[in-house]
Amino acid sequence: MKQTLPIALSIPDACHITGVQKDTIYRAINRGELRSLKIGRRRLIRMDSLKAWISDCEQATQREMGFSPTPNLAE
């Protein structure tokens, strides 16, 4: 059976999936690097925004290390 991922994640779920700490997620949101939305009292991150942020982080790391960029996986 094919398992589908949700369209949006809570902050704890985003942390679990990416392996980063909650502070890192909130810092990225506050810097405008990671898009999020609020529904009621809940802050959610769309899965496509999370994938784009991870891809941007990967590309920034590769530039810092002098590697050639890889294609954007979020597209």
ChimeraX commands (.cxc) that place a marker at each C-alpha (Angstrom):
marker #1 position 0.00,0.00,0.00 radius 0.5
marker #1 position 1.35,3.41,-0.98 radius 0.5
marker #1 position 1.77,5.82,1.93 radius 0.5
marker #1 position 1.18,9.49,1.24 radius 0.5
marker #1 position 2.73,12.38,3.12 radius 0.5
marker #1 position 0.56,15.18,4.51 radius 0.5
marker #1 position 0.40,18.48,2.64 radius 0.5
marker #1 position 1.45,20.41,5.77 radius 0.5
marker #1 position 3.34,19.54,8.93 radius 0.5
marker #1 position 3.38,20.81,12.49 radius 0.5
marker #1 position 6.69,22.18,13.78 radius 0.5
marker #1 position 7.43,18.98,15.78 radius 0.5
marker #1 position 6.66,16.83,12.72 radius 0.5
marker #1 position 8.92,19.00,10.52 radius 0.5
marker #1 position 11.68,18.59,13.12 radius 0.5
marker #1 position 11.20,14.82,13.15 radius 0.5
marker #1 position 11.28,14.51,9.36 radius 0.5
marker #1 position 14.32,16.76,8.85 radius 0.5
marker #1 position 16.24,15.83,11.98 radius 0.5
marker #1 position 16.78,19.47,12.97 radius 0.5
marker #1 position 15.89,21.12,16.25 radius 0.5
marker #1 position 12.81,23.24,16.82 radius 0.5
marker #1 position 14.97,26.36,17.26 radius 0.5
marker #1 position 16.44,25.83,13.79 radius 0.5
marker #1 position 12.98,25.63,12.22 radius 0.5
marker #1 position 11.76,28.76,14.04 radius 0.5
marker #1 position 14.95,30.66,13.15 radius 0.5
marker #1 position 14.47,29.79,9.45 radius 0.5
marker #1 position 10.84,30.94,9.65 radius 0.5
marker #1 position 11.78,34.21,11.35 radius 0.5
marker #1 position 14.51,34.89,8.76 radius 0.5
marker #1 position 12.06,34.29,5.92 radius 0.5
marker #1 position 13.99,31.25,4.72 radius 0.5
marker #1 position 11.17,28.80,5.47 radius 0.5
marker #1 position 7.56,29.66,4.70 radius 0.5
marker #1 position 4.88,28.74,7.20 radius 0.5
marker #1 position 1.22,29.46,7.81 radius 0.5
marker #1 position -1.11,29.65,10.75 radius 0.5
marker #1 position -4.45,27.94,10.91 radius 0.5
marker #1 position -6.14,28.87,14.13 radius 0.5
marker #1 position -3.47,28.60,16.79 radius 0.5
marker #1 position -1.36,26.07,14.89 radius 0.5
marker #1 position 1.74,26.96,12.90 radius 0.5
marker #1 position 2.15,24.65,9.92 radius 0.5
marker #1 position 4.80,24.20,7.26 radius 0.5
marker #1 position 3.76,23.06,3.81 radius 0.5
marker #1 position 5.68,20.01,2.66 radius 0.5
marker #1 position 6.76,21.76,-0.56 radius 0.5
marker #1 position 8.17,24.68,1.49 radius 0.5
marker #1 position 10.08,22.26,3.70 radius 0.5
marker #1 position 11.56,20.47,0.68 radius 0.5
marker #1 position 12.55,23.80,-0.91 radius 0.5
marker #1 position 14.23,24.94,2.33 radius 0.5
marker #1 position 16.21,21.70,2.60 radius 0.5
marker #1 position 17.29,22.05,-1.02 radius 0.5
marker #1 position 18.35,25.68,-0.43 radius 0.5
marker #1 position 20.36,24.61,2.63 radius 0.5
marker #1 position 22.04,21.88,0.61 radius 0.5
marker #1 position 22.98,24.30,-2.17 radius 0.5
marker #1 position 24.33,26.85,0.33 radius 0.5
marker #1 position 26.45,24.14,1.97 radius 0.5
marker #1 position 27.82,23.02,-1.38 radius 0.5
marker #1 position 28.72,26.62,-2.32 radius 0.5
marker #1 position 30.52,27.06,1.01 radius 0.5
marker #1 position 32.47,23.86,0.43 radius 0.5
marker #1 position 33.28,24.73,-3.19 radius 0.5
marker #1 position 31.19,21.98,-4.81 radius 0.5
marker #1 position 29.22,22.48,-7.99 radius 0.5
marker #1 position 25.47,22.95,-7.38 radius 0.5
marker #1 position 23.04,20.05,-7.75 radius 0.5
marker #1 position 19.63,20.38,-9.41 radius 0.5
marker #1 position 16.82,21.73,-7.23 radius 0.5
marker #1 position 14.92,18.68,-5.92 radius 0.5
marker #1 position 11.90,20.73,-4.82 radius 0.5
marker #1 position 10.85,21.44,-8.40 radius 0.5
marker link #1:1,2 radius 0.2
marker link #1:2,3 radius 0.2
marker link #1:3,4 radius 0.2
marker link #1:4,5 radius 0.2
marker link #1:5,6 radius 0.2
marker link #1:6,7 radius 0.2
marker link #1:7,8 radius 0.2
marker link #1:8,9 radius 0.2
marker link #1:9,10 radius 0.2
marker link #1:10,11 radius 0.2
marker link #1:11,12 radius 0.2
marker link #1:12,13 radius 0.2
marker link #1:13,14 radius 0.2
marker link #1:14,15 radius 0.2
marker link #1:15,16 radius 0.2
marker link #1:16,17 radius 0.2
marker link #1:17,18 radius 0.2
marker link #1:18,19 radius 0.2
marker link #1:19,20 radius 0.2
marker link #1:20,21 radius 0.2
marker link #1:21,22 radius 0.2
marker link #1:22,23 radius 0.2
marker link #1:23,24 radius 0.2
marker link #1:24,25 radius 0.2
marker link #1:25,26 radius 0.2
marker link #1:26,27 radius 0.2
marker link #1:27,28 radius 0.2
marker link #1:28,29 radius 0.2
marker link #1:29,30 radius 0.2
marker link #1:30,31 radius 0.2
marker link #1:31,32 radius 0.2
marker link #1:32,33 radius 0.2
marker link #1:33,34 radius 0.2
marker link #1:34,35 radius 0.2
marker link #1:35,36 radius 0.2
marker link #1:36,37 radius 0.2
marker link #1:37,38 radius 0.2
marker link #1:38,39 radius 0.2
marker link #1:39,40 radius 0.2
marker link #1:40,41 radius 0.2
marker link #1:41,42 radius 0.2
marker link #1:42,43 radius 0.2
marker link #1:43,44 radius 0.2
marker link #1:44,45 radius 0.2
marker link #1:45,46 radius 0.2
marker link #1:46,47 radius 0.2
marker link #1:47,48 radius 0.2
marker link #1:48,49 radius 0.2
marker link #1:49,50 radius 0.2
marker link #1:50,51 radius 0.2
marker link #1:51,52 radius 0.2
marker link #1:52,53 radius 0.2
marker link #1:53,54 radius 0.2
marker link #1:54,55 radius 0.2
marker link #1:55,56 radius 0.2
marker link #1:56,57 radius 0.2
marker link #1:57,58 radius 0.2
marker link #1:58,59 radius 0.2
marker link #1:59,60 radius 0.2
marker link #1:60,61 radius 0.2
marker link #1:61,62 radius 0.2
marker link #1:62,63 radius 0.2
marker link #1:63,64 radius 0.2
marker link #1:64,65 radius 0.2
marker link #1:65,66 radius 0.2
marker link #1:66,67 radius 0.2
marker link #1:67,68 radius 0.2
marker link #1:68,69 radius 0.2
marker link #1:69,70 radius 0.2
marker link #1:70,71 radius 0.2
marker link #1:71,72 radius 0.2
marker link #1:72,73 radius 0.2
marker link #1:73,74 radius 0.2
marker link #1:74,75 radius 0.2
view
